[in-house]
């Protein structure tokens, strides 16, 4: 997924800052932004999200002919890249909570692949409808911030991956280290002065105004590593990207 917001579809639907939104709010939000989702992603990341997503697919390390999962797939950027990685003999599943985003993803996939290479499925990241040890690798782009129970989501990913398989999780993050404070100030300024006005021009101001609070509550990279290991992954590494404003958690099942 792209640079995703976090909560309900109108200002009156938003919980107070720091509160956890209801699943119905998250689902309604992503349905509402489907028509402008890709346009905003390109504008707000200066196209860099496409490079980071290719990095995620490389770190997921799916074999040719394998079975891949793109969880919280949005409009299908990562799923399409996974389909390229596994080739004609492979299979990719794109799972998202929002059916409107899945409709956009399916339309894109049909333009790229005359024969269906990706199976789209509306589903819950906290209760995946797949058997244990099913996937050869997985990606999750800009979705972990939006789930209601991050440890449970990580446990589900661990459950459905085969031994030796990896998941690459890309998301916006708070920077850490010596430059953390000025970088976080820049991130807040960028979101307030560039992201929200761009979203407002497309009629989705309130949806994107909630990105900053969602980043504030999102666990820092080192904590994500610990959560992945607690979920059962034998290896977990966090890679800061874009001076730490983005990050990639790569976890491998033993």
N, C-alpha and C positions, 0 to 999 in steps of 0.2 A: 504494500500500500504506500500512498504518498504521504505528504505532510499533513497528518490527520488531526482534526479536533477531537474533543473528548466527550461532550455531553449533549443535552437535548436540542430540539429543533427551533425553539423560540426562547427569547429572554425569560419568559415566565416559567419555562420548563427547566431552567438551569438550577441545579442545587447550589447552595452557598459554596464559596471557594473552599476546597479541601474536603468537601463531602463527596461520597461515592455516588455516581449517578446510577439510576436503575437501568437494567438491561434494555427495557423498552425505550428509554431515552437514547441510548447508544444506537440501537437499531434504527430508530426514527431519524436520528441525525444523519447517519450515513446514507439512508435512502434519500434524504432531502438534498444532499450535496452531490449526488451522482452526476447530474448534468454538467457541473463545472469542475469536477474533481481533478481531471487530468490537466486542464488549463491552469488551475491554481498551483498544482504541484510543480509544473514547469516554471511558472513565474516565480514562485516563492523559494525555489532552490537553485535558480539560475541554471536549471537543467542538470545539476550535479546529482540529483537523486537517481538518475539513470546509471551513472558510474557506480554509485554505492550499491545499487541493486545487482549490478554485474559482479561486484565483489562478493555480495551475499551468496549468489549462485555458485561462484567458484569455491567459497568456503563450505557450502553445503556438500560439495564433492559427490554429486550423484554419478553413478556409473552409466555408461551407454546401455540402453535397454532397461534401466531401472524404473522404479515407481517413486514419484516425488509428490510432496505435499507443499502447497503454498497456503498457509493459514492466514486468515484475515486478508484475503487476496485482493480485495478492492476491485479495481478495473482490470486486473490481470497482468500488470507489468512483469512481476516476478514469475508468475505461472508460465507466461510465454517464453521467458528465458529458460526456465526449467525444461520446457518442452524441447527447446533447441538442444539442451544438454543431454537429455535421455534419448533423443532421436526417434526415428519412426517406430522402433520396436518397444519403446518405453511408454509410460503412462503417467500423466500428471493429474492431480486432483486440486482444484481451487475451491477453498471453503471460505465463506463469509457469512456474516449475520444479516447483511443487507441485500435483499433480493434485487433492488434497483441497480446496485453496483454490479451484481452478477450478470444482469442483463447487458450492461455495457461491456463487461468482460467477454461475454459469449459472442457479442457482435464483433468485437475486435478479433477474437480467435478465429471466427469463421472467415474473416478476410485474410488471415495469415495461413490458415491450414484448411484446405478443401475437405480433408477427412478429419473428423474430430480427434484431436490429440489430447484435449484437456476435458475432464469431466468437472462441471461446476456443481457445487452442492451448498445449499443454504444450511448452515450449522452453527453450533455453539462451540467456541474454543475451549470451554470448560468441560465439555462432554462430547468428545469426537465420536462419530458414528463409524469407527473403523476397528478392526480387530487388533490385538496386540502384535507387535513386531511386523508391521505391514509395509512400512516405507523405508526406502534406501537413503532418504535424505529429506530435509524440509527447510523451508524459509518462512520467515514471519516479518513482514515489513510494515513498520509504523502501526502496529496493532497491539503490542504488549501493554502499552500505556493505557489502552482502552478497555482491557478486560477487567472484570470485577474482582478476580482472584488470581493474581499473578502466580503464586506458588502452585495452584491447582492447574493452571494452563501449562506450566512447565512440566508438571507430572504427567499430564495428558500427552504432551509431545514426547516425553521419554517413553511412555507406554507404547505408542504406535510406531516408534522407530525400531528398526532392526538393530541387533548388537553390531557395534562398529560404525553405525550411521551418525551423521551430524545434523544439527540444525543451526542456521545462521539467522540471528534476530537483529534487525536494523531498526533504530528508533532515534528520535530526538532525545537529547540528554542534557543535564547540567554539566558544565565543564568542571574538572577537578585539577588540583595542583596549584602552583604559585600564581598563575594568572586567572584563577577561577572567578574571582570577584569582578574584575573588569570585563571578562568575557561574558559572564552572566548578565552584567548590565547591558552589554551590547546586544545580547540575545533578547532581552526584554524590550530594548528600544526597537530592534528590528521587527519583533512581533507586533508591537503596538503601532509603529509608524509605517510599516510596509505591508505586513501580512494582513492585518485587520482592514486597512483601507482597500487593499486589493479585493479582499473577500466582500467588503461592503459594496463595491461597484458591481459585483456579481450577485448581490442579494443574499449573501450568507454571512453577514457580519458577526452575528452572535455565535454562530457555530464555530467560527475560527477565533473569536475572542477568548475562548476557553482553552486554547492550546497552552498558554503560559501557566495557568494553574495546574494543568495536567502534567507539565514538565516538573513543576515544583514538587509534586507529590510522588513522582516516579523515582524508584530506587536508583542511587548512583551506581556506576559501573561495578565497583568492587562488591557491592551488595548483590547485584545481579549474578555475579559469579558464585557467591555463596548460596544464593537461592537455587541456582541450577544444580549445584552439587548436592544440596539437600533434596532436590527432586529426583536424584538418582544418577545424574550424569557423572561419568568418571573423570572427564576433563571439561574445563570451562575456561575460556579466555575472553577478556573484554578488550576490544580495540577502539580507542578514541578516534573519531574522524572529524574533520573540519574544526581543528583546534579544540575538540571535545564537545562541540555543540551537537554533534551526532555521535553515535557509537554503534558498534557491532559486537554482540555477544555470540560467541561460537562455542557450542557445547556438543560433546561427543558421548554417545552411549557406549559403555564398556561391554 
